[in-house]
Amino acid sequence: MKLPRGTSGKNRRRGYLDGQMLIAMPAMLDERFSRSVIYVCAHSSEGAMGIVVNHPAPNINFSDLLVKLNVIPSADVIQLPVRADVVKVMRGGPVETERGFVLHSADFFIENSTLPIDDGICLTATIDILKAIARGDGPASAILALGYAGWAPGQLENEIQGNGWLHCAADSELIFGPDIGGKYDKALKKIGIDLGMLSSEAGHA
């Protein structure tokens, strides 16, 4: 997967949302993104790429995935470190759903494989990070996403202007927090929006 260039947090230019959270408006028509919270990994004039952080992948847990990918034999599941047990598997988006993308804290880095994004958050999409997590050498915080959300040049900007998305600053609780079902409401509250009020106001527009 080719990420837009010049999109790390250090190089962010005005108007670009890399390192921010996108929040789907309640009236979002695309069911794939209904009530979704997306961490934007890259955003530039070349397009955008992000990971949905609040839609769990159905019937898949991290230890089963490690076995399926031959990272560990099934007999070793019981010996996995605690860190591996808490890694959640998400439906990261509708693009390349067979590929795994790990969003993680910046205490883990693989040269030429890890993309630093912003505020201590990185993205790694190689099997090596899964092996490290299985060994207990991985990052302190991580989620594994199957697939990602992608936008063509100008597409995300158009969707935001069309009231498809809100956005807020990212934080580790929104990305890695265990309360997956509560992330959508938390993200809205972070920008001062009560979902009940927003829904009723939208109905009277």
N, C-alpha and C positions, 0 to 999 in steps of 0.2 A: 504494500500500500504506500502510495506517495503522499506525504503530508505537504501542505502548503509551506513554502519556504518563508524564513524570517518571521516565525510565529511564536518563538519562545516568549515567555513573559517579559524578559529583559528588553526584547526588541519591539514590544507592542506599540503600535501606532494608534493614534486617536481614531475611535470608531470601530476598532476591532475588539472582539470579545474573548480571545483566547485566555484561559485561566478563569473564566466566569461561568456561572450557572445559567442555563436557559430553563425557563419554566413555561410549560405549555399553558396557554389560556384555556379556561374551562370549556370554551366553545370550539376547541381544536377539532377539526373535522376528520383529520387523518387518524384513524383508530390506532395505528402503530405508535403514535406519540401521545395518545390521550393520557392526561394527568402525568406526563413524564417530566423528570428533572434530568437535564443533560449537562455534563461537564464538558466545556468546549476545550478541546486539546489543541486545535489549530484554527486560525481564522485570518485570512489575508485576502488580497485582491484575487487570489487564485481559487478561492472557495473556503469551505469550512469543514471540520471533522469534529465529532464529539461522541461521548459515551453516555448512554442512558444509565443512571445510577440507582434507579428505584423500581425497575421492573425485573423481578427475579426470573431466571430461566426455569420453566416448569420441569419438575421431576429430575433435576440435575443438581447434585451437590459436588463440592470441590474434590473430595476424596475419590468419588466414582470417576470423575473426569481424569484424575491422575492415573488411574488404572487403565481407563480407555485409551489414553494417549501413550501408554507404556512407560510412564514416568516412574511408576512403582508397580511391583507385583501386588495382586489383590491381598496376599497374605500379610503385606506390610501396612495395610490401612490402619490396623489397630495401633501401630507404633508411630503414627504421624504426630509431629509436634503440635502443641496447643495452637500455635499461630496458624497452622494449616487448617485446623478445624473451624476457625472463625472466618475464613475467606468465603465470601458469598459469590455465587455465580449469577450474573445478570444477562438479560437480553440487551446487549449494548446498542442495538440498532439493526436496521434491515439490510445493511450492506455487509457482504462477506461474513455471513452468519456461522460459517464453519471455522472461522479463525478466532483465536483467543487474543484478547488485549488486556493486559494487566495495568490498571491504574494503581499507583502505590506511592508510599511516602519516600522521601528523597534519601533515606538512609541506605538505599540499595541502588547500585548503578552498574550497568554493564557497558563497557566502552563500545561505541559504534552501534549499540542496540537500544539504549535507554534514551528517551527524549525528555529532557527537563522541560516542564511547562511553566509553572508559576507557583509561588508560595509553598515550596517544598513538595510539590506534586509532580510525579513523573509517569511516563507511559513506556512500557516494555512489551513487545509482541513476539518474543522468542521463547522457545521451550526451556531455555536455561533458567529463567526466573521461576518457572514451576518446579524445576528440580531443586533450586535453592530453597524454596518454601517447604518442599517435602523433606529436605535435610534439616530444616530449622535455621537456615542461614539467610532467609529471605527478608523482605522489608517488614517493619513493625506493623504497618497497615497496608491492606491491599484488597481490591476486588477484581474478579476475573469477569470480563465481558465477552460474550459471544457476539461478534459483529459490531458495527458502529453506525453512527448516523453521519451522512455526508451531504454536503450542499455544493452545487456548482457556483462559479463566480457570480456574486450578486444575489443569489437565491435566498440566502439567510436574511440579508438586509431587506429584501422585498417581503419576506414572511413576517419580519418584525414590524415593518411599516404597515402591513395588513392586519396587525393585531393578533398574529399567530403565537407570538412569544413575548414573555417578559424576561428580564434578566436581573441577576443579583450577584454580589460577590460570593466567591466560593469559600467554603470552610470544610475542615476535615470531617465534621459531624455529618454534613450533607452528603459527602462523598463516601465515607467509610462507616458511618454510624450504623448500629445494629437495628435501629427502628426504621426498616426499609419502607413500611407502609405509611409512616408519618413524615417522610421526607418532603412530599409535595406541599402539605400544609405548612411545614416548617419554612420551606423556601419562600412561600407567599408571605408568611408572617415577617420574614426577614426584611421584606420591602414594605411592610406596613399594610398588607392586604389581608382582610378576613374573607375566606372563601365564600361564606354564606352571604356576605354583603355584595361581593363581586357577582355571584350568580343571580341575585335578585335584581341588581342594577342592570345586568346584561339583559334580563328579561323585559325590562321596561324601556329599553333603548328605542 
